């Protein structure tokens, strides 16, 4: 295992080295690599650090500059005088460089220091002026052994040494530079440098060989060559290659030397391609030429050179293509019917420069037309709508077709017919109408197949090939909103709702039908606001027609026993039609009111010798509830002394308290109970006090104990007398009596002081005159039960009571009120006698004929509709008197009056009935709108819009 692990580590290290440095083990074959891959499976989690050891495999090289190596020696130079130093480098780490004189052409006048490379003079003999001494030298790496006899070494280099002086030496034997033509003026082009062997300053000059003088200059001391003027590669007057000579001269009349400088100018892509013509045209090109046909040739040129001048063409219309020679071909079938019979597009020439430049030209290709197109309908399916009551010659639609070839188009139905059922089509225009005969559109839609045929007149020979296309016309028959919603069961609606039922309680579901179709037959419901009514007492679901309460009703309060409600059904037509239904909702009673006694306490004086069976006192209570809930029975209960009950009994129905046995005490106290027959029953109690007086005392005596019924008109004015009653004191020689009206617990028993009493003396007698204290209203309270009490002025003041029944008589004091405001319509062309609407008004008077309502059309010059409509006097139904024509007049106004059936009891009526006015019918377009206004009194007419 140890051996295997070491092998893995070894190969892994070699693999890492091989992957990162191909200098190590370059001969690793495929099998060894696979072996390494296998071992890597086991060692992929190991980290190996591999150190690469350098081997001496690189030769040394000279770094002396400039080349070739040159030096000077003074003529009287002493021995060992250094004249030059050889310098070499070796990339290997363990190099050991030595310098050697390989060949000596100086006769031993120089030697080379092996370690430092310094070349020194030898001997004391004078050196000759201007004589050249030549040495050949090399450098060896003595740690870079090649074999037993040779080491890695530099090539032999020639070292020239001149006695005395020699011209300066440029660092390069020649200079070359390539620049772009758009190099900026005064930019640096190249830097040259020369070495002075006399250590003097050098001055540089430049001149051109041939063309190009003045194009470049050189810095005298810096040796930097600059561009003196702008270049243009495309300018034939400027060379693309500049041959220059640079001269380096030592100061103070020293030596000079020259070197060649070659500057090559290269092209920049600064010229776009240019077409020979700005506009190319090709005429009379057949539109049916084969795809790929050559049509014309364009030509563009580029003043640049090389790739900058190579041009690629392209076109902007994909109907065409262009090759690299500028030949334009069609790549699609041409169509002379498009673009006014010619194609116009842009051809672009783009060079291959970086960045590329482009030029454009316009190409127009004019085509010759042929009859190769069929007519095209503006749409494949037409879906016009025609009203169900459309008449002869009614316009249905117009089909439109055009032919790209420019041909005229003839229209017809399939089969080259001009008629299809009840429809006709015009050949030249494509107008489709209903025919001129009887029309019966009894289907939801009609499908017509229409054709369009060209005449081939577009071009020579076009009539030989005529083309036909077809389209479908689907004529939808639209419903006309000529039926208003109708409540067919309105007369049978008898709704009831229990008083005190919570808000939102269901009352009844109404239903209206509309014989129209679609949205014209869709109905939504609403409640019509009643005249003089605050808010709506009911709401209705707009979709279902379910009527629910919008308040908590009180049958005994202002709501009463019956509530009128009007529901309106409106269809969704435009304009919409309406129908109304008025019915009465009965507020059914619940036992929510207890009986109420007409007094807070009953007190009665009774003579001690009153006979058994005598009616002593009558207690009276009333209950505002109805039926059994308002039916009252009386009984007595004991008060302080249980024995008091044994003396009296009460009649359950009448409330009379009757004496059961002789009286033997001064006072009795009882409790009377009034209980209704509701479930559960409600009751109230009242205290009854009976005081016994001496036999000698007598109570007052009424002329009669019950008066009435007394009938009076409800419009009896305040202060008017109702009745006069009288009682005697019952005491001889003392006729004084005192009267008062007992204030009861209900409105009917004078709780609100509707009546008052006025005493009146007359010939020794005292009368009680009963008079009206507040206005009366038959529609609110019809009857009153008044109790008048009289007391005498004896030692023991005794009293007795009388009852007065007052019954009101209805008078005609209410005006008719229209129950709703509705909108109605009538179509033009409807026959005379067509029913338009039915108006409805209610008179709240309680009796006939005061509450009878009669209708008439107001005969007034401003009532412009009076000659065009008539109304049924008793039903309020309005009918047409003429056949309307919308084109003659689009709007009418009609005023209708509602009056009751008796002379009015209102002031200044002068014997005429009460009158209300309904506003105006407005006839717009083919429809009549009817609006009902608030009532207007008597003959006064208020115009309501």
Secondary structure, DSSP 8 states (H G I E B T S, - for coil): -HHHHHHHHHHHHHHHHHHH-TTS-TT--HHHHHHHHHHHHHHTT---------------EE--SSSSEEEEE-TT--TT-EEEE--EE-SSTT--EEEEEEEE-SSS-EEE-TTT-EEEE-SSS---TT-EEEEEEEEEEEEEE-SSS-EEE---EEEEEEES----EESSS-EEEEEETT--TT-EEEE--EE-TT---EEEEEEESSS-TTSEEE-TTT-EEEE-S---TT-TTS-SEEEEEEEEEETTT--EEEEEEEEEEE-------EES-SEEEEEEEETT--TT-EEEE--EE-SS-GGGG-EEEEES-TTEEE-TT-EEEESS---TTSGGGEEEEEEEEEE--SS--EEEEEEEEEEE--S----EES-SEE--EEETT--TT-EEEE--EE-TT---EEEEETTTBSEETTEEE-TTT-EEEE-SS-----SSEEEEEEEEEE--TTSTTGGGS--EEEEEEEEEEE-------B-TTGGG--EEEETT--TT-EEEE---B--S-GGGG-EEEEE---TT-SS-SEEE-TTT-EEEESS---TTTTT-SEEEEEEEEEESSSS--EEEEEEEEEEE--S----EESSSEEEEEEETT--TT-EEEE--EE-SS-GGGT-EEEEEEE-S-GGGGGGEEE-TTT-EEEE-S---SSEEEEEEEEEESSSS--EEEEEEEEEEE-TT----EES-SEEEEEEEETT--TT-EEEEEEEE-SSTT---EEEEE---SSGGGTTT--EEEEEEEETTEEEEEEEE-S---TTT--EEEEEEEEEE-SSS--EEEEEEEEEEE--S----EE---------TT--TT-EEEE--EE---SSTTTT-EEEEE---TT-TTTTTEEE-TTT-EEEESS---TTT-S----EEEEEESS---STT-TT---EEEEEEEEEETTEEEE-------TT------
